[in-house]
């Protein structure tokens, strides 16, 4: 598994295989605090099976991200630490998935089905319009959240994470001056994965045809594991062949989407991302504090 990560509150999560680190700049004094997160081992075997691993890696990414967000808030704002274990992660991840399914799966189907003539249109036309509505809702959601100042800072840390990973992949010294010249757009980004999911969903859902509304909704929900599995394999393959000119057109939608979800970071933010990265690749240079 390649090194990767995500932005959190005033910091960055980095992951290298089972090594997970969260680095956060504390608001009160500006110090960088680095903590480790224990990986969840529950679905370890299933997460290695092609076309099955996508669903379980997606769950792992969501649950780890939620734990990291909770930890980063505690560090950055110096709140009293709460026990956020497996049960809480499952409940929070489940709630997030239910909201996402309602807004990005059920709502587009219902809206398309109520457009004049489309409830009895051919399957590909129906699913194309449904997919375009779903993409539109997703883009609208991203644009709306960019107006929140806290989200802008998260997007800046997202850019810092990508720059740091690029420096590591190119074998550069893990220093701010080396990392800051890289792009904020990365082909293996989770944002790119979401765009692949939206496109694969159009093709997958077309196989169901254009049945009644209830069957359409049920089929979308039941086929989500298939969409996630196929999308994950596409992301893995494209991430390993980023220099292939035939794949570049397929990478472009995800990269363009990152123009919304990443911002140019400050040197201080890159420093935080590098602190997390150094922890998971063995370049230990700061005072570390273990945490679950």
WOUR-V795431 format. One record per helix or strand. SS is the DSSP state (a for helix, b for strand). FROM is the first residue (numbers start at 0). LEN is the number of residues. If there is no record, write none. Layout:
ss;from;len
SS;FROM;LEN
SS;FROM;LEN
This chain:
ss;from;len
b;3;5
b;10;6
b;18;7
b;31;6
a;45;3
a;52;25
a;85;28
a;117;3
a;122;23
a;148;21
a;175;4
a;189;17
a;212;28
a;247;14
a;266;15
b;287;2
